[in-house]
Amino acid sequence: MDVEIWSDIMCPFCYIGKRKFEHALDQFTHKDQVNIVWKSFQLNPDMKTEPGKNINQYLADIKGWSLAEAKQMNDRVTAMAREVGLSYDFDKAVVANSWDAHRLIQLAKQQGLGDAAEERLFKAYFTEGRDTSDHATLLELGTEIGLDAADVQQLLTSNQLAEAVNRDVYEAQQVGARGVPFFVLNRRYAVSGAQQPETFLGALETSWAEWEKSRPAITELPADGPTCTPGEVC
């Protein structure tokens, strides 16, 4: 059974949602028969990389908030992340366009390393304060998860896999993804946001039980959880 996950590596709720979904999957009887497919979604396609500015300052600037207000909001997200074992450091997070990171993920998916790429890029962005738009950084992270350095170099010096990223973005519109993370199970059910593990587990069980039934239009369940929406920095 396929589970497609639309995500952006600069979305804090996507990393949290990944962990919560993984906790649910660990409890799912048929977890070995679930195929996770990561899908690209850019929250801010026009974002300019600004290595000298962290996310707290960027958020304050675009929202018209004080730096203290932006930091307070991100502190709440940091606390949510801590609850699932993640360590966020927004003071170090670099404002970076995610386009090339998504192309790297597409390359990793071709070699069965999509999940490894997502995990490594999330950690680099939210925990380590790495510039995930920097080609040298992406080369390092790509080879670290097992990609061939020459393949990564070729990707980064071309427009390779741009179409794959754009196709994922288009598919997000077709399945009704208004923000990320957005989970689609067997192209039948959708779960929006970083829901609790029991919610994901229920969706897995429901979708599995109807594995052989016809696929009607996607029914979203349950109510939305925390998401990042296009044009916003969370």
ZITA-V935933 format. One record per residue. BURIAL is b if it has 16 or more other ideal C-beta (glycine too) atoms within 10 Angstrom, else e. Layout:
burial->BURIAL
burial->BURIAL
This chain:
burial->e
burial->e
burial->b
burial->b
burial->b
burial->b
burial->b
burial->b
burial->b
burial->b
burial->b
burial->b
burial->b
burial->b
burial->b
burial->b
burial->b
burial->b
burial->b
burial->b
burial->b
burial->b
burial->b
burial->b
burial->b
burial->e
burial->e
burial->b
burial->e
burial->e
burial->e
burial->e
burial->e
burial->b
burial->e
burial->b
burial->e
burial->b
burial->b
burial->b
burial->b
burial->b
burial->b
burial->b
burial->e
burial->e
burial->b
burial->e
burial->b
burial->b
burial->e
burial->e
burial->e
burial->b
burial->b
burial->b
burial->b
burial->b
burial->b
burial->b
burial->e
burial->e
burial->e
burial->e
burial->e
burial->e
burial->e
burial->e
burial->e
burial->b
burial->b
burial->e
burial->b
burial->b
burial->e
burial->e
burial->b
burial->b
burial->e
burial->e
burial->b
burial->e
burial->e
burial->b
burial->e
burial->b
burial->e
burial->b
burial->e
burial->b
burial->e
burial->e
burial->b
burial->b
burial->b
burial->b
burial->b
burial->b
burial->b
burial->b
burial->b
burial->b
burial->b
burial->b
burial->b
burial->b
burial->b
burial->b
burial->b
burial->e
burial->e
burial->e
burial->b
burial->b
burial->b
burial->b
burial->b
burial->b
burial->b
burial->b
burial->b
burial->b
burial->b
burial->b
burial->b
burial->b
burial->b
burial->b
burial->b
burial->b
burial->b
burial->b
burial->b
burial->b
burial->e
burial->e
burial->b
burial->b
burial->b
burial->e
burial->b
burial->b
burial->e
burial->e
burial->b
burial->e
burial->b
burial->e
burial->e
burial->e
burial->b
burial->b
burial->e
burial->e
burial->b
burial->b
burial->e
burial->e
burial->e
burial->e
burial->b
burial->e
burial->e
burial->b
burial->b
burial->e
burial->e
burial->b
burial->b
burial->e
burial->b
burial->b
burial->e
burial->e
burial->b
burial->e
burial->b
burial->e
burial->b
burial->b
burial->b
burial->b
burial->b
burial->b
burial->b
burial->b
burial->e
burial->b
burial->b
burial->b
burial->b
burial->b
burial->b
burial->b
burial->b
burial->e
burial->b
burial->e
burial->b
burial->b
burial->b
burial->b
burial->b
burial->b
burial->e
burial->e
burial->b
burial->b
burial->e
burial->e
burial->e
burial->e
burial->e
burial->e
burial->e
burial->e
burial->e
burial->b
burial->e
burial->b
burial->e
burial->e
burial->e
burial->e
burial->b
burial->b
burial->b
burial->b
burial->e
burial->b
burial->e
burial->e
burial->b
burial->b
